[in-house]
Amino acid sequence: MEGGIHTGTDASAFKECFSLTWRNPYVLRLAFSAGIGGLLFGYDTGVISGALLYIRDDFESVDRQTVLQESIVSMAIAGAIIGAAVGGWMNDRYGRRTAILIADFLFLIGAVIMASAPSAPLLIVGRIFVGLGVGMASMTSPLYISEASPAKIRGALVSTNGFLITGGQFLSYLINLAFTKAPGTWRWMLGVAGLPPIVQFILMFGLPESPRWLFRKGREEEAKAILRKIYPVDEVEQEILDLKESVEAEIREEGSSEKINIIKLLQTKTVRRGLTAGVGLQVFQQFVGINTVMYYSPTIVQLAGFASNRTALLLSLVTAGLNAFGSIVSIYFIDRTGRKKLLIISLLGLVISLGVLSGVFHETTSHSPVVSSVETSHFSNYTCPDYSSAANSATWDCMKCLKASSPHCGFCASPTNKLLPGACLISNDTVKKQCHDESRLWYTRGCPSKYGWLALIGLALYIIFFSPGMGTAPWIVNSEIYPLRFRGVCGGIAATANWISNLIVAQSFLSLTETIGTSWTFLIFGVISVVALLFVIIFVPETKGLPIEEIEKMLEVRALHWRFWEKSDEPKEKSQEV
C-alpha cells in the first residue's frame, strides 16, 4: 500500500502541523530542542567554506596545497563517519537523548580547538572533534523528532530539522560576513560554533528520552507518560497499543528484545529493502554534489570570475538563503505531496541546473581574457617565469596563467575592463597589492568572465531544486522506514554511508576541477543525478502519513516501487512484489 491511512493528511498536513503544535507546544519544544543538532550540522557545513578563504591567507602551506585544503574540509567528514557509526550503536544502547548530549560535548571541544589552533594540523584535529559531533547529530536528531512526533505531522516536524540544517548554513554565511574585517577572521567564524551546543545541552537535559526507545527497553510507564503529553487524549491509547503489539511481535520473532544480529538484519526482507532505499538515498544525496556547493560555494563563485573574498561570501549568502527557503517549502509539501514525488521533482531540477552549470563553466574557461605582453611588462619585475620562458606566450590566456606552478601565478586584469587583455604575474601579497593599487582586479582562483552571473543563476537553481526534495527527504525516509528494533543500527548505517559519500566528494572536488575542469566535474554530477532519479522511481516507497508500524508491512509485500502516483486510498491488494 502506498500513501497513508490518514486521509485528511494530503490536503491539510501543513495546517495540521501548526494546529497540533499550537494546541500542544510540548511537541514543538521536543522537535526544536533536538533540531539544534541540525543547526550545528548546517553551521559546520557552511562556515568552513568562508573560513577556508582566510585560512589560506594565514597559512601559506594551505594556500599552495589543494590536498591540504580538501583535508581541512574533509577531516570533519571523516570524524562524522565515525560519529554516525558509533551513534547508531549508542542510540540503541543508551538512548537518543544521551547521544545528543554527547554530541554537544564533542561540538564544544572541537570549536575551542579550532578557534585557538596555531597551525593547520591542530585545526584539522578540531575539525575531527566537530565531525564526531556532527555525525552523531545527523542521525540522532531526526530519529528523536520522528519518534516523538504524532504520525500525522511527523514529516513536517522532521523537516524542521532540515530547516535548521539550512538555517545553520545561512547563519554561518552571516557570521562569516560579520567577521571579514575582524582580527582573527576565521578563528571567530569557527569559534562561534561552540555556543549552540551549550544551548542544546541545557534544553535537552530537561527533556525526556524517546518514548519508543523506552518502550523497547521495557520502561513502559515512562513511555506512556510521555506519549500522553504528545498525543491527543482520543489517540494516545491506540498509539500505546500499537507500540506494545509491535515490541511483543519483535520479542516473539527474535526471542529477546535486546539481541540484534547483523546477519539476521540483512536476511530480514523488510530491513534489507529499507536499507536499499535508505542507504541509496543517502549516497545519492551526496553524489549529486550538494556539499561541493556548501563546502566550496565561495570558491565556486571565484571560479566563476568574482575575485573578492567578501564578494564571494556575499553571493554565497544568497545560495544559503535559498537553501533555507527550500527547507520551508519542504515543510509545507512533504506531507502534502509526499516524499517520493518531491524527490523526483527535485532530481529533475538538479539534472537541468547541473547542465546549466556545466555549460557556463565550459564557456568561462574556454573564453578567458588573453595575457598581454604590454600589460605584463608594466609589472616587469614580477612577470610570471613560466610566461617569460614560454615559446608560445602569445597564445596564453588567463586560465593558462593560473595553471603556472613554478612559482604560482595570478592574473591582473585590465583597469579599463576586466574582460580585456591583462597581465600574468607572480602570485604573492606584494604583487596583489600593486595590482589593487592601480584599481585592477586580482585573480588566482578563476578568471574574469561575462558568464559569471549565469553561473550564479545555475547555482541558485541547483539549491532551489535540491533543498525541498533531496535535501530533507532522505533524512525523513530514513527516520521512518526501518523496523523499530533495527532503527538505531540501520539509521547509523545509512548516516555512515552518507558521510562516506560526503568524504569522497569533498576530498575530490578541488582535485577534479584542477584535473578535468569545473565543467566536466558538474557534468559528472548531472549524470549521477539521472541515475539517482531512476533509483528513486524503482526502489523508494512512499511513506507519507503512514504509521511507522504500517511502513514495515508495506515493505514486506513490495520489493520495487514503480507506481509512485497511486492514491493513498487504493486498496492494499494492489501492492505486490515485483
Secondary structure by P-SEA (a helix, b strand, c coil): ccccccccccccaaaaaaaaaaacaaaaaaaaaaaaaaaaaaaaacaaaaaaaaaaaacaaaaacaaaaaaaaaaaaaaaaaaaaaaaaaaaaccaaaaaaaaaaaaaaaaaaaaacccaaaaaaaaaaaaaaaaaaacaaaaaaaaacccccaaaaaaaaaaaaaaaaaaaaaaaaaaccccaaaaaaaaacccaaaaaaaaaaaccccaaaaaaacaaaaaaaaaaaccccccaaaaaaaaaaaaaaaaaaacccccccaaaaaacaaaaaaaaaaaaaaaaaaaacaaaaaacaaaaaaaaccccaaaaaaaaaaaaaaaaaaaaaaaaccccccaaaaaaaaaaaaaaaaaaaaaaaaaaaaccbbbbaaaaaaaccccccccccccccccccaaaaaaccccbbbbbccccccccbbbbbcccaaaaaaaaaacbbbbcccccccaaaaaaaaaaaaaaacccccccaaaaaaaccccccaaaaaaaaaaaaaaaaaaaaaacaaaaaaaccaaaaaaaaaaaaaaaaaaaaccccccccccaaaaaaaaacccccccccccccccccccccc
